[in-house]
């Protein structure tokens, strides 16, 4: 091969590398949740990300039509949480490629949504209702993608899905409920229990994804958004 041919081949290789870089942009990933459980699930899945929670608490109130449809309600709240972070990022004249993940988990018994308990008595009431019965755990995930080569040239899109698992509690005595509540893990959990913690002892069995019950269906998330595994972390 002549020197001229070698130089020509090197130029073509550089062009191919540049084309590949353009065709496969490097996304940064942001988790719009302060939940340590969601953070652990993403880390275990091999996703590189940072946590950015909204500076102002997101409105989690539900209109009557949404409250009557728990799956749609969870999806709407996941969208609000992710959307709030997207607004904050764009307000800083962001440039680059970004994926923002928002999530919301609901415990639902016969159409009634159980949120996080507001008090000890509220938690006790929830666990009494769940005792000996099967309920649904719905986790909705909203994934937003931002492409901003320039601060005033922004492409934005999002997609939201919900995943549902079913959990059946053992018959619980009042003493068991009181003992569990004393452990202190109920108060930031929908339905007043954590299946990944001491709350596992309350459960007889479950059907569906365990990660959905914990708070983030990572297997489905990665399947629907495989770019997450190739994304880079934010410095």
Residue pairs with C-beta under 8 A, 6 or more apart in sequence:
1 9
24 230
25 97
25 147
26 97
26 230
26 231
26 232
27 97
27 98
27 99
27 145
27 227
27 228
27 230
27 231
27 232
28 50
28 96
28 97
28 98
28 99
28 231
28 232
28 233
28 234
29 47
29 48
29 49
29 50
29 98
29 99
29 100
29 101
29 228
29 231
29 233
29 234
30 49
30 50
30 51
30 52
30 85
30 89
30 98
30 99
30 100
30 101
30 234
31 38
31 39
31 42
31 49
31 50
31 51
31 52
31 101
32 52
32 53
32 54
32 81
32 82
32 84
32 85
32 100
32 101
32 102
32 103
33 39
33 51
33 53
33 81
33 101
33 102
33 103
34 51
34 53
35 103
35 215
35 216
37 194
37 196
37 214
37 215
37 216
38 103
38 215
38 216
39 51
41 211
41 214
41 215
41 216
41 218
42 49
42 101
42 216
42 218
44 218
45 218
45 219
45 221
45 222
45 228
45 229
46 229
47 222
47 228
47 229
47 231
48 231
48 232
48 233
49 101
49 231
49 233
49 234
50 233
50 234
52 85
52 88
52 89
52 100
53 85
54 81
54 84
54 85
54 88
55 88
56 84
58 77
58 80
58 81
58 84
59 80
60 77
60 80
60 115
62 73
62 76
62 77
62 113
66 72
66 73
66 76
67 73
67 113
68 111
70 106
70 108
70 111
70 113
70 136
70 138
71 138
71 140
71 162
71 164
73 106
73 113
74 104
74 105
74 106
74 138
74 139
74 140
74 162
75 104
75 140
75 142
75 160
75 161
75 162
77 104
77 140
78 102
78 103
78 104
78 140
78 141
78 142
78 160
79 102
79 142
79 158
79 160
80 102
81 102
81 103
81 104
81 142
82 100
82 101
82 102
82 142
82 143
82 144
82 158
83 102
83 142
83 144
83 158
85 100
85 102
86 100
86 144
86 146
86 156
89 98
89 100
89 146
90 146
90 148
90 154
93 151
94 146
94 148
94 151
95 148
95 149
95 150
95 151
96 146
96 148
97 145
97 146
97 147
97 148
98 145
98 146
98 148
99 143
99 144
99 145
99 146
99 225
99 227
99 228
99 231
100 143
100 144
100 145
100 146
101 141
101 142
101 143
101 144
101 221
102 141
102 142
102 143
102 144
103 139
103 140
103 141
103 142
103 215
103 216
104 139
104 140
105 137
105 138
105 139
105 140
105 190
105 215
106 113
106 114
106 115
106 137
106 138
106 139
106 190
107 113
107 114
107 126
107 130
107 135
107 136
107 137
107 190
107 191
108 114
108 135
108 136
108 137
108 138
109 129
109 130
109 133
109 135
109 136
110 135
114 126
114 129
114 130
114 135
114 190
114 191
114 192
115 190
116 187
116 188
116 189
116 190
116 192
117 123
117 126
117 186
117 187
117 192
120 181
122 192
123 181
123 186
123 187
123 192
124 177
124 178
124 181
126 191
126 192
127 172
127 177
127 180
127 181
127 186
127 192
127 193
127 202
128 172
128 174
128 177
130 169
130 191
130 193
130 202
131 169
131 170
131 171
131 172
131 177
132 169
132 170
132 171
132 172
133 168
133 169
134 166
134 167
134 168
134 169
135 166
135 167
135 168
135 169
135 191
136 164
136 165
136 166
136 167
137 164
137 165
137 166
137 167
137 190
137 191
137 208
137 212
137 213
138 162
138 163
138 164
138 212
139 162
139 163
139 212
139 213
139 215
139 216
139 217
140 160
140 161
140 162
140 163
141 160
141 161
141 162
141 163
141 216
141 217
141 220
141 221
142 158
142 159
142 160
143 158
143 159
143 160
143 221
143 224
143 225
144 156
144 157
144 158
145 156
145 157
145 158
146 154
146 155
146 156
147 154
147 155
147 156
148 154
148 155
159 224
161 220
161 224
163 208
163 209
163 212
163 217
163 220
164 208
164 212
165 206
165 207
165 208
165 209
165 210
165 212
165 213
166 206
166 207
166 208
167 195
167 203
167 206
167 213
168 203
168 204
168 205
168 206
169 202
169 203
169 204
170 202
170 203
170 204
172 202
176 202
180 186
180 193
180 198
180 199
180 201
180 202
181 192
183 197
183 198
185 193
185 194
185 197
185 198
185 199
186 192
186 193
186 194
186 199
189 199
193 199
193 202
195 203
195 206
195 210
195 213
195 214
196 214
206 213
209 217
209 219
209 220
211 217
211 218
211 219
221 228
222 228
222 229
